[in-house]
Amino acid sequence: MYEKPPILKLKEFDVTQKIIEALSNVYTRAILFSVRDEAKGVNQISTELEISISSVYKILTHLEDLALVTVERFYVEDRKKVKMYRSRIGRVEIFMTGMEPELMLYPNSEYRNGS
């Protein structure tokens, strides 16, 4: 008989688990879709998606830590450096096999590292 592992035994620091948790958030997905085809700044994302600037910053920082987005370029506006974010992934597949989920990340064909 299948026995569910105690929640404390789950791999809290497992990258796969962190990515799946991030992708389960509707705002995170909306931001990833927003920057999939073109690089955008925080203000543009916030305006387009009607999400607070602070939430966009927080989500993008988390996505950057998970290597799901990158800063494609910078520009200066009103003496402030503005980051332009771009999704590094174009497709995600999650498989439920055995006791651990399997995550497949596919590169964003629109993203060019270093361009």
Backbone as a ProteinNet text record, in pm:
[ID]
protein_1_A
[PRIMARY]
MYEKPPILKLKEFDVTQKIIEALSNVYTRAILFSVRDEAKGVNQISTELEISISSVYKILTHLEDLALVTVERFYVEDRKKVKMYRSRIGRVEIFMTGMEPELMLYPNSEYRNGS
[TERTIARY]
83.1	0	88.3	47	121.2	113.4	229.4	232.9	286.8	212.1	250.5	363.2	472.5	581.6	539	587.9	557	605.5	531.7	564.1	705.3	751.8	885.2	995.8	963.7	1064.8	1075.7	984.5	993.9	1120.1	1177.1	1302	1273.5	1272	1237.5	1333.1	1458.2	1557.8	1587.4	1506.9	1521.1	1480.5	1567	1541	1415.6	1396.5	1276.2	1151.5	1151.7	1037	1016.2	1123.9	1112.5	1056.5	1099.8	1050	902	863	721.8	636.7	684.4	611	598	706.5	702.1	601.7	603.2	514.6	368.2	342.8	204	136.3	213.7	159.6	116.6	-7.7	-62.6	14.1	59.7	134.1	271.3	334.3	463.9	450.3	348.1	327.2	298.1	216.9	184.3	310.2	397.2	521.6	611.8	623.8	705.6	653.4	521.5	464.1	489.5	484.1	502.2	642.1	742	880.7	936.6	849.6	896.1	943.7	868.2	899.6	979.7	979.9	1059.3	1098	1214.4	1261.9	1179.8	1149.7	1070.1	1123.7	1100.3	1135.1	1021.8	1052.3	954.6	832.1	852.4	738.2	645.3	702.6	621	541	605.9	537.2	424.8	455.6	357.1	234.6	257.8	147.7	65.1	132.7	62.3	-21.4	32.5	-34.1	-116.3	-106.6	-177	-141	-10.6	46.3	133.6	133.4	212.1	360.4	427.9	570.9	648.9	614.3	686.9	668.9	549.7	526.4	605.2	609.6	685.7	833.8	889.5	1029.9	1054.7	967.6	984.7	981.2	885.2	872.2	990.9	1031.8	1145.8	1274.8	1293.6	1411.9	1412.2	1296.2	1285.5	1310.1	1252.5	1272.4	1417.9	1482.7	1624.4	1708.8	1676.4	1746.6	1732.3	1617.3	1592.3	1644.1	1705	1759.9	1651.9	1529.5	1420.9	1409.2	1459.4	1468.1	1609.9	1643.9	1774.9	1758.5	1857.3	1859.9	1928	1849.1	1901.4	1988.6	1947.7	2026.3	1983.1	2061.4	2032.1	2019	1947.1	1952.2	1933.4	1972.1	1962.9	1847.3	1761.4	1646.8	1639.6	1642.6	1640.8	1749.2	1867.7	1985.2	1969.2	1876.9	1857.5	1881.4	1950.5	1974.5	1849.8	1794.5	1673.4	1712	1669.5	1695.4	1583.1	1621.2	1524.8	1531	1422.3	1416.4	1362.9	1412.8	1371.2	1363.9	1261.1	1247.1	1353	1413.7	1510.4	1442.4	1315.9	1244.5	1127.7	1103	992.1	881.7	917.8	819.4	859.3	758.5	780.7	690.9	745.9	665.9	694.4	589.2	602.8	543.3	622.2	577.6	569.8	465.6	449.5	484.8	608.1	653.7	714.6	670.1	723.4	688.6	781.5	759.4	802.6	877.4	929	882.1	842.1	805.9	931.1	913.5	1023.1	988.6	1083.2	1061.8	1149.9	1089	1163.6	1146.8	1257.5	1256.3	1318.1	1251.1	1299.9	1336.8	1447.5	1493.4	1397.7	1398.8	1321.2	1393.2	1330.3	1394.7	1414.1	1339.1	1353.4	1468.6	1513.7	1621	1755.4	1839.7	1976	2071.4	2143.6	2236.3	2342.2	2350.8	2452.2	2410.9	2285.6	2245.6	2188.2
-117.6	0	124.9	225.6	351.1	427.6	468.1	546.6	685.3	785.3	923.5	963.1	1021.3	1062	1181.9	1189.1	1305.9	1433.4	1541.3	1666.6	1713.3	1684.4	1728.3	1655.4	1541	1466.2	1510.1	1595.9	1645.3	1728.8	1728.3	1800	1948.6	2020.4	2162.2	2242.9	2201.5	2277.9	2219.5	2126.8	2066.4	2169	2191.9	2292.3	2258.1	2131.9	2091.3	2131.9	2104.4	2140	2291.4	2367.7	2514	2567.7	2510.5	2555.9	2522	2401.1	2362.6	2454.5	2484.1	2575.1	2713.4	2762.5	2894.6	2895.4	2790.6	2784.8	2764.1	2724.1	2706.3	2839.9	2947.3	3080.2	3148.2	3194.5	3255.3	3381.7	3459.9	3582	3549.3	3446.7	3403.3	3359.4	3280.7	3235.5	3353.2	3446.7	3563.4	3643.1	3660.3	3734.1	3657.5	3526.4	3446.4	3456.3	3447	3460.6	3600.1	3700	3838.3	3863.9	3797.1	3821.8	3707.7	3623.5	3511.9	3558.8	3647.4	3686.4	3815.3	3896.3	4019.1	4058.5	4121.4	4168.8	4289.6	4294.4	4405.2	4446.2	4572.3	4623.7	4602.3	4620.3	4598.5	4687.4	4815.3	4906.4	4863.3	4820.4	4776	4651.4	4556.3	4433.6	4468	4553.1	4593.2	4657.2	4746.3	4815.1	4718.4	4636.2	4543.4	4441.1	4390.1	4281.7	4330.2	4459.1	4518.1	4446.5	4429	4370.9	4479.2	4489.4	4593.8	4580.1	4693.2	4694.5	4610.5	4621.6	4544.6	4394	4351.7	4208.8	4162.7	4246.3	4211.2	4197.3	4291.9	4282.3	4153.2	4123.7	4004.8	3877.6	3868.6	3749.4	3737	3847.4	3842	3804.6	3853.4	3816.2	3666.3	3612.5	3468.6	3389.1	3433.5	3365.4	3373.2	3484.8	3498.9	3404.1	3390.7	3296.6	3153	3121.7	2986.9	2969.9	3074.1	3075.4	3058.7	3102.2	3094.5	3222.4	3332.3	3457.4	3510.5	3597.7	3661.4	3808.7	3886.4	4026.9	4030.6	4061	4060.1	4181.8	4296	4418.1	4521.5	4628.2	4740.6	4865.6	4963.8	5097.6	5196.8	5320.7	5423.4	5516.3	5537.7	5627.7	5712.4	5842.7	5934.5	5899.4	5871.6	5838.1	5710.1	5625.7	5496.3	5385.6	5281.6	5166.1	5078.3	5053.2	4972.2	4837.6	4729.5	4594.6	4553	4488.9	4433	4280.8	4222.4	4079.4	3999.9	3874.9	3785.1	3642.9	3569.9	3430.2	3344.8	3256.2	3162.1	3032.6	3015.2	2892.2	2923.3	2831.5	2847	2746.2	2636.6	2530.9	2452.3	2404.6	2325.6	2203	2089.3	1967.7	1909.7	1867.5	1804	1664.6	1564.5	1425.7	1374.6	1301.9	1241.6	1094	1061.5	923.1	885.9	776.4	734.1	832.6	852.1	939.8	1084	1108.2	1242.2	1290.5	1416.6	1470	1488.8	1476.5	1500	1626.9	1716.7	1846.5	1857.9	1892.5	1914.1	2060.1	2132.4	2272.1	2280.8	2350.7	2366.7	2512.9	2537.4	2675.8	2760.4	2887.2	2985.2	3008.7	2973	2989.2	3135.9	3225.4	3369	3428.1	3356.2	3405.5	3371.5	3470.9	3450.6	3496.9	3403.5	3438.2	3534.1	3649.4	3746.8	3841.8	3835.3	3927.5	4054.1
0	0	0	-74.3	-84.7	46.3	97.2	219.9	188.9	223.5	197.8	293.4	240.2	329.2	413.5	536.5	619.1	550.2	567.8	501.1	535.4	655.1	695.1	620.3	562.3	488.9	343.5	298.8	162	147.7	31.3	7.1	-12.9	97.4	94.8	7.3	1.1	-72.3	-210.1	-254.3	-385.9	-492.1	-589.7	-693.4	-772.5	-805.5	-878.8	-801.7	-672.8	-589	-587.4	-577.4	-575.1	-706.3	-818.2	-948.6	-963.2	-925	-933.2	-845.6	-725.3	-637.2	-699.9	-760.3	-824.3	-938.8	-1020.1	-1136.5	-1098.4	-975.6	-932.7	-902.3	-896.4	-868.3	-998.1	-1003.4	-1125.3	-1165	-1068.1	-1099.5	-1157.7	-1102.9	-1155.1	-1300.3	-1328.5	-1466.8	-1558.5	-1514.2	-1596.8	-1629.6	-1531.8	-1555.4	-1651.2	-1634.1	-1726.5	-1869.7	-1887.3	-2021.6	-2077.4	-1991.8	-2034.5	-2090.6	-2034.8	-2077.7	-2162.7	-2212.7	-2296	-2432.5	-2497.4	-2634.8	-2646.4	-2541.2	-2543.9	-2402.2	-2391	-2261.3	-2218.7	-2088.9	-2035.3	-1899.2	-1866.4	-1735.3	-1636.9	-1510.5	-1403.8	-1421.3	-1451.7	-1466.4	-1579.1	-1691.6	-1804.9	-1767.7	-1702.3	-1660.1	-1562.8	-1466.4	-1366.4	-1430.9	-1525.8	-1593.3	-1677	-1757.8	-1846.7	-1770.6	-1661.3	-1589	-1469.9	-1442	-1327.2	-1197	-1178.9	-1057.6	-995.4	-864.5	-798.8	-833.3	-837.7	-869.9	-769.2	-641.8	-540.2	-560.8	-600.7	-627.8	-749.3	-852.9	-973.4	-938.9	-862.8	-820	-742.7	-648.2	-564.5	-649	-738.4	-822.8	-917.6	-980.5	-1072.5	-1000.6	-879.7	-801.6	-775	-738.5	-713.5	-841.9	-953.5	-1081.7	-1126.4	-1097.8	-1132.2	-1047	-918.7	-830.8	-879.8	-939	-991.9	-1134.7	-1190.4	-1326.9	-1433.1	-1403.4	-1501.2	-1583.2	-1530.1	-1605.7	-1593.2	-1684.6	-1682.2	-1714.6	-1676.5	-1716	-1852	-1954.8	-2091.4	-2119.2	-2063.9	-2083.4	-1980.1	-1973.1	-1884.8	-1969.4	-1918.9	-1976.2	-1862.5	-1886.5	-1783.5	-1816.3	-1715.9	-1730	-1603.5	-1620.3	-1505.3	-1403.8	-1454.6	-1373.7	-1292	-1330.9	-1265.4	-1367.1	-1320.9	-1407.4	-1407	-1525.6	-1540.1	-1600.8	-1535.3	-1585.2	-1679.1	-1788.4	-1882.8	-1869.4	-1823.2	-1793.7	-1911.6	-1921.4	-2028.9	-1975.3	-2014.5	-1973.4	-2041.9	-1966.7	-2023.5	-2065.6	-2025.1	-2059.4	-2151.9	-2242.7	-2335.7	-2312	-2245.6	-2221.8	-2097.2	-2026.1	-1904.6	-1909.3	-1869.3	-1854.3	-1716.8	-1649.7	-1518.9	-1528.4	-1490.3	-1492.5	-1349.4	-1320.5	-1189	-1201.4	-1168.3	-1174.5	-1040	-985.8	-856.4	-746.7	-655.7	-540.4	-565.5	-671.4	-698.4	-835.3	-846.1	-977.9	-1062.5	-1192	-1286.2	-1363	-1371.1	-1433.7	-1557	-1669.1	-1793.2	-1833.2	-1840.9	-1883.1	-2021.6	-2111.1	-2247.5	-2268.5	-2336	-2351.6	-2434	-2403.7	-2478.5	-2610.3	-2720	-2851.1	-2885.6	-2819.9	-2843.1	-2762.8	-2659.6	-2573.1	-2634.7	-2642.6	-2692.3	-2584	-2524.6	-2417.9	-2469.8	-2403.5	-2441.2	-2550.1	-2598.5	-2704.8	-2649.2
[MASK]
+++++++++++++++++++++++++++++++++++++++++++++++++++++++++++++++++++++++++++++++++++++++++++++++++++++++++++++++++++

